[in-house]
């Protein structure tokens, strides 16, 4: 299993984590679908690393 590390700026903020949190908290269908897709890709990267990108 691979570890996913999100970039953090000097203030310790991560734009991608903030974006994902906003998507997760929205109630519209598109946001929920987008969050699910991004989360699925992250889970694939955790499991297979960058090799999975050859099959996407």
C-alpha positions in Angstrom: 0.0 0.0 0.0 1.3 3.5 -0.9 1.0 6.6 1.1 -0.6 9.7 -0.4 0.9 12.9 0.7 -0.8 16.2 -0.2 1.4 19.3 -0.6 1.1 21.9 2.2 2.2 25.5 1.9 4.2 27.3 4.5 1.1 28.0 6.5 0.3 24.2 6.6 -2.7 24.6 4.3 -3.4 22.1 1.6 -5.5 23.4 -1.3 -6.5 19.9 -2.5 -7.6 18.8 1.0 -9.6 22.0 1.3 -11.2 21.4 -2.1 -12.1 17.8 -1.3 -13.6 18.9 2.1 -15.8 21.5 0.3 -16.9 18.9 -2.3 -17.7 16.4 0.5 -19.9 18.9 2.3 -21.9 20.1 -0.7 -25.3 18.6 -1.2 -25.7 18.8 -5.0 -25.4 15.7 -7.1 -22.4 16.9 -9.3 -20.3 17.6 -6.2 -21.1 14.2 -4.7 -20.2 12.5 -8.0 -17.0 14.5 -8.4 -16.0 13.7 -4.8 -16.6 10.0 -5.3 -14.6 9.9 -8.6 -11.6 11.8 -7.0 -11.8 9.6 -3.9 -11.8 6.4 -6.0 -8.8 7.6 -7.9 -6.9 8.4 -4.7 -7.8 4.9 -3.4 -6.4 3.3 -6.6 -3.2 5.3 -6.2 -2.9 4.1 -2.6 -3.4 0.5 -3.6 -1.4 0.4 -6.9 0.8 3.5 -6.9 1.4 5.2 -10.2 1.2 2.0 -12.2 -2.6 2.3 -12.2 -2.3 5.4 -14.4 -1.4 3.1 -17.3 -4.9 1.6 -17.2 -7.0 4.7 -16.6 
